[in-house]
Amino acid sequence: MFEKLNKKLEKIPTEWLNFLTIISSAVTIITPIVGLFTIKKMYPDKHNIFIIYFVTICVLVFMLLIMSRYMLKYRKILVEVKSTTSEKFFDTNRQFRNNYFDIDKIEKEGKLSVEYLTAKVEGMLKDSLDDICEIYKAFSGQKVSACIKYIDSVGSVELDDATLRTFVRSTNADVKRCERDNNLTRSIYIKDNSDFYEILNPNNKQFYFYQQNLIEYAKNCEKMGSEYKNSTHEWELYYKGTIVVPISIANKRVAFSGKEHCYNVLGFLCIDSLSTEAFLKSEETYNVNIAQAVAAQMYIMLNQYQQYLKKLTDGCE
């Protein structure tokens, strides 16, 4: 009972809590003053007035102490969230910068190899995924994992034929999911996954996929006469909430793309959790902004990887 009540209270917006705290503090201060005059009228005996007033003050002070405890608790949580977020964002951006120029330097020296390039990019992206998992965990208090899906197709993506593969996962990913990646014998088609298909569908105005409760979403799709597709067998055993954003850039910003419309999409940043409390609907904007910020950096790294990998492999032919 109390656990459910706590979950309900945790969903109250911070602005409301701050407002209620101010009101409660004001009531706590005003009540004894008003109570003193009221008690004097009701009880002429000064001895009774003192006892009742003393008890009232004790109760109000006790309530104030409880409120202060919760205020300190939420303040501590807020400080921890700020600390984790700033630290992990700094670390992620620093790693992107350093690794990008490390690879560029090695390439200019003529020492770049496919093995070095792949290991460097995979290692950096795994660290980045670990950082973003820590950020979402700090926000929600729930375990969060993440991965990058890399589109196999080069150039324009044909929705009916395009395939993708898992490029790298966060360190805390379920072992069975990693084993499935390694043992996969067939291609993963974008069309078999609603998360990716809806993002790339030109008729969809929302350039991301966000669901607090995928099980409920799948049921609602059935009621609407559609279907939630997921190529992962028994996907609900691994995650129930998800955020998926494309790792992309507008074609107009890409040199020699020859296109002024749509986006150049290299893959997807996928963030998920077994908890349906990890990605609240009320926090969709904030959660998506964080994911898109990291995905923007990932595009730079994956684009460099794609360009240098092509150069290295073309030279071997």
C-alpha positions as CSV (number, residue, x, y, z in Angstrom):
1,M,0.0,0.0,0.0
2,F,2.7,2.5,1.1
3,E,4.9,1.5,-1.9
4,K,2.0,2.3,-4.3
5,L,1.5,5.6,-2.5
6,N,5.2,6.5,-2.7
7,K,5.1,5.8,-6.5
8,K,2.1,8.1,-6.9
9,L,3.8,10.8,-4.9
10,E,7.0,10.5,-6.9
11,K,5.0,11.3,-10.0
12,I,4.0,14.8,-8.7
13,P,5.9,17.5,-10.6
14,T,8.6,19.3,-8.8
15,E,6.9,22.7,-9.3
16,W,3.8,21.4,-7.5
17,L,5.9,20.0,-4.6
18,N,7.7,23.4,-4.2
19,F,4.3,25.2,-4.2
20,L,2.8,22.8,-1.7
21,T,5.9,23.1,0.5
22,I,5.6,26.9,0.6
23,I,1.9,26.7,1.4
24,S,2.5,24.1,4.1
25,S,5.2,26.2,5.7
26,A,3.0,29.2,5.8
27,V,0.1,27.2,7.3
28,T,2.6,25.8,9.9
29,I,3.5,29.3,11.0
30,I,0.1,30.8,10.9
31,T,-1.8,28.0,12.6
32,P,-0.3,28.3,16.1
33,I,-1.0,32.1,16.1
34,V,-4.7,31.6,15.0
35,G,-5.0,28.6,17.3
36,L,-3.9,30.6,20.4
37,F,-6.7,33.1,20.0
38,T,-9.2,30.4,19.3
39,I,-8.2,28.4,22.3
40,K,-8.4,31.4,24.6
41,K,-12.0,31.9,23.6
42,M,-12.9,28.2,24.1
43,Y,-11.1,27.6,27.3
44,P,-10.9,30.5,29.8
45,D,-8.8,28.3,32.2
46,K,-5.1,29.3,31.5
47,H,-3.8,25.9,32.6
48,N,-5.9,24.1,29.9
49,I,-4.9,26.7,27.3
50,F,-1.2,26.0,28.0
51,I,-1.6,22.2,27.7
52,I,-3.6,22.3,24.5
53,Y,-1.4,24.9,23.0
54,F,1.7,23.0,23.9
55,V,0.4,19.8,22.3
56,T,-0.7,21.7,19.2
57,I,2.8,23.2,18.8
58,C,4.4,19.8,19.3
59,V,2.3,18.2,16.5
60,L,3.0,21.1,14.1
61,V,6.7,21.0,14.8
62,F,6.7,17.3,14.2
63,M,4.9,17.8,10.9
64,L,7.4,20.5,10.0
65,L,10.3,18.1,10.7
66,I,8.8,15.4,8.5
67,M,8.3,18.0,5.7
68,S,11.9,19.2,6.1
69,R,13.1,15.6,5.9
70,Y,11.4,15.1,2.6
71,M,12.6,18.5,1.3
72,L,16.2,17.5,2.1
73,K,15.7,14.1,0.5
74,Y,14.4,15.6,-2.7
75,R,17.1,18.2,-2.7
76,K,19.8,15.5,-2.2
77,I,18.3,13.5,-5.1
78,L,18.2,16.7,-7.3
79,V,21.9,17.4,-6.5
80,E,22.8,13.7,-7.3
81,V,21.0,13.9,-10.7
82,K,22.7,17.2,-11.6
83,S,26.1,15.8,-10.6
84,T,25.6,12.5,-12.6
85,T,24.2,14.3,-15.6
86,S,27.0,17.0,-15.8
87,E,29.7,14.4,-15.1
88,K,28.5,11.9,-17.7
89,F,27.8,14.5,-20.4
90,F,31.2,16.0,-19.9
91,D,32.8,12.6,-20.1
92,T,30.9,11.6,-23.2
93,N,31.7,14.8,-25.1
94,R,35.3,14.6,-24.1
95,Q,35.6,11.0,-25.3
96,F,34.0,11.8,-28.6
97,R,36.4,14.7,-29.2
98,N,39.5,12.8,-28.2
99,N,38.7,9.6,-30.1
100,Y,37.7,11.5,-33.2
101,F,41.0,13.3,-33.4
102,D,43.0,10.2,-32.3
103,I,41.6,8.3,-35.3
104,D,42.2,11.3,-37.6
105,K,45.8,11.6,-36.5
106,I,46.5,7.9,-36.9
107,E,45.0,8.0,-40.4
108,K,47.1,10.9,-41.5
109,E,50.2,9.1,-40.3
110,G,49.2,6.1,-42.5
111,K,48.9,3.7,-39.5
112,L,45.2,3.3,-39.5
113,S,43.9,-0.3,-39.7
114,V,40.4,-1.8,-39.8
115,E,41.1,-3.5,-36.5
116,Y,42.2,-0.3,-34.7
117,L,39.4,1.7,-36.2
118,T,36.7,-0.8,-35.2
119,A,38.0,-1.3,-31.7
120,K,38.4,2.4,-31.1
121,V,34.9,3.3,-32.3
122,E,33.2,0.3,-30.6
123,G,35.0,1.1,-27.3
124,M,34.1,4.8,-27.4
125,L,30.5,4.1,-28.2
126,K,30.2,1.5,-25.5
127,D,31.5,4.0,-22.9
128,S,29.0,6.5,-24.3
129,L,26.1,4.1,-23.9
130,D,27.2,3.3,-20.3
131,D,27.2,7.1,-19.6
132,I,23.7,7.6,-21.0
133,C,22.4,4.6,-19.0
134,E,23.7,6.2,-15.8
135,I,22.0,9.5,-16.7
136,Y,18.6,7.9,-17.2
137,K,19.1,5.8,-14.1
138,A,19.7,9.0,-12.1
139,F,16.5,10.5,-13.5
140,S,14.2,7.6,-13.0
141,G,15.8,5.4,-10.4
142,Q,15.4,2.4,-12.8
143,K,17.9,0.2,-14.5
144,V,18.3,1.3,-18.1
145,S,20.3,-0.4,-21.0
146,A,21.1,0.9,-24.4
147,C,22.5,-0.2,-27.8
148,I,23.3,1.1,-31.3
149,K,21.7,-0.5,-34.3
150,Y,23.7,0.1,-37.5
151,I,22.0,0.2,-40.9
152,D,23.8,-2.2,-43.3
153,S,22.6,-0.2,-46.4
154,V,24.9,2.5,-47.7
155,G,23.2,5.6,-49.3
156,S,19.5,5.9,-49.5
157,V,17.5,3.5,-47.3
158,E,14.7,1.4,-48.9
159,L,12.2,0.6,-46.2
160,D,11.2,-2.7,-47.6
161,D,14.7,-4.1,-48.1
162,A,16.9,-2.3,-45.5
163,T,18.5,-4.3,-42.8
164,L,20.4,-3.5,-39.6
165,R,22.5,-5.1,-37.0
166,T,23.5,-4.4,-33.4
167,F,26.8,-2.6,-33.5
168,V,27.4,-2.3,-29.8
169,R,25.6,-2.6,-26.4
170,S,26.0,-1.0,-23.0
171,T,28.0,-3.0,-20.5
172,N,24.9,-3.8,-18.4
173,A,23.0,-5.4,-21.2
174,D,21.3,-8.7,-20.6
175,V,23.7,-11.6,-21.4
176,K,21.0,-13.4,-23.5
177,R,20.6,-10.3,-25.7
178,C,24.4,-10.2,-26.4
179,E,24.3,-14.0,-27.2
180,R,21.4,-13.4,-29.5
181,D,23.4,-10.7,-31.4
182,N,26.3,-13.1,-31.8
183,N,24.2,-16.1,-32.9
184,L,21.9,-14.3,-35.2
185,T,21.8,-16.1,-38.6
186,R,19.4,-13.9,-40.5
187,S,19.2,-10.2,-41.2
188,I,17.0,-7.9,-39.1
189,Y,14.7,-6.0,-41.4
190,I,13.6,-2.5,-40.5
191,K,10.1,-3.3,-41.8
192,D,9.8,-6.0,-39.1
193,N,10.3,-3.5,-36.3
194,S,7.8,-0.8,-35.7
195,D,10.3,1.3,-33.7
196,F,12.6,1.9,-36.7
197,Y,9.9,1.7,-39.4
198,E,7.8,4.5,-37.9
199,I,10.8,6.7,-37.6
200,L,11.8,6.3,-41.2
201,N,8.2,6.3,-42.5
202,P,7.9,9.6,-44.5
203,N,4.3,9.9,-43.4
204,N,5.3,10.0,-39.7
205,K,5.9,13.5,-38.4
206,Q,7.5,12.3,-35.2
207,F,11.2,11.6,-35.8
208,Y,11.6,9.3,-32.8
209,F,9.8,6.4,-31.0
210,Y,8.9,6.8,-27.4
211,Q,6.8,4.4,-25.3
212,Q,6.5,4.2,-21.5
213,N,4.7,0.9,-21.6
214,L,5.2,-1.2,-24.8
215,I,2.9,-3.9,-23.7
216,E,0.0,-1.5,-23.4
217,Y,1.0,0.1,-26.7
218,A,1.0,-3.3,-28.4
219,K,-2.5,-3.9,-27.1
220,N,-3.7,-0.5,-28.2
221,C,-2.3,-1.2,-31.7
222,E,-4.4,-4.3,-31.9
223,K,-7.5,-2.4,-30.8
224,M,-6.8,0.1,-33.6
225,G,-6.5,-2.7,-36.2
226,S,-2.7,-2.3,-36.5
227,E,0.2,-4.3,-35.1
228,Y,3.3,-3.5,-33.1
229,K,6.1,-5.4,-34.8
230,N,9.3,-6.5,-33.1
231,S,11.8,-9.0,-34.5
232,T,13.1,-9.9,-31.1
233,H,11.5,-13.1,-29.9
234,E,9.7,-12.6,-26.5
235,W,10.9,-9.0,-26.5
236,E,8.8,-8.2,-23.4
237,L,11.2,-10.3,-21.3
238,Y,14.0,-7.8,-22.0
239,Y,12.3,-4.4,-22.0
240,K,8.9,-2.8,-21.5
241,G,9.7,0.8,-22.0
242,T,11.8,2.3,-24.8
243,I,13.2,5.4,-26.5
244,V,14.6,5.1,-30.1
245,V,16.1,8.1,-31.9
246,P,17.9,8.0,-35.3
247,I,21.6,8.7,-35.6
248,S,21.2,11.1,-38.5
249,I,21.7,14.5,-40.1
250,A,19.8,16.5,-42.7
251,N,21.0,15.6,-46.2
252,K,21.4,19.3,-47.0
253,R,24.3,19.4,-44.5
254,V,26.2,16.6,-46.1
255,A,28.7,17.5,-48.8
256,F,27.9,16.0,-52.3
257,S,24.8,14.2,-51.0
258,G,22.9,15.6,-54.0
259,K,19.8,15.9,-51.8
260,E,18.1,18.8,-50.1
261,H,15.3,16.9,-48.4
262,C,15.1,14.1,-45.8
263,Y,17.9,12.8,-43.6
264,N,21.0,10.7,-43.9
265,V,20.4,7.9,-41.3
266,L,23.3,5.7,-40.2
267,G,21.5,3.9,-37.5
268,F,19.5,4.2,-34.3
269,L,20.2,4.8,-30.6
270,C,18.0,2.5,-28.6
271,I,17.4,3.0,-24.9
272,D,15.2,0.6,-23.0
273,S,14.2,-0.7,-19.5
274,L,12.2,-3.5,-18.0
275,S,10.5,-0.9,-15.8
276,T,7.4,1.0,-17.1
277,E,8.4,3.8,-14.7
278,A,11.7,4.6,-16.5
279,F,10.4,6.7,-19.3
280,L,7.3,8.5,-18.0
281,K,5.0,10.1,-20.6
282,S,5.1,13.4,-18.7
283,E,8.9,13.5,-19.1
284,E,8.9,12.6,-22.8
285,T,10.4,15.9,-24.0
286,Y,13.3,15.9,-21.6
287,N,14.1,12.2,-22.2
288,V,14.0,12.5,-26.0
289,N,16.2,15.7,-25.9
290,I,18.9,13.9,-24.0
291,A,18.8,10.9,-26.4
292,Q,18.9,13.1,-29.5
293,A,21.8,15.2,-28.1
294,V,23.9,12.0,-27.7
295,A,22.8,10.6,-31.1
296,A,24.0,13.9,-32.8
297,Q,27.5,13.2,-31.4
298,M,27.3,9.6,-32.4
299,Y,26.6,10.5,-36.0
300,I,29.9,12.3,-36.2
301,M,31.8,9.3,-35.0
302,L,29.9,6.7,-37.1
303,N,30.2,8.9,-40.2
304,Q,34.0,9.0,-39.6
305,Y,34.0,5.3,-39.1
306,Q,32.0,4.7,-42.3
307,Q,34.3,6.9,-44.4
308,Y,37.6,5.5,-43.1
309,L,36.3,1.9,-43.2
310,K,35.3,2.4,-46.9
311,K,38.8,3.9,-47.6
312,L,40.6,1.0,-45.9
313,T,38.5,-1.8,-47.5
314,D,38.6,-0.2,-51.0
315,G,42.4,-0.1,-50.7
316,C,42.4,-3.9,-50.1
317,E,40.5,-4.7,-53.3
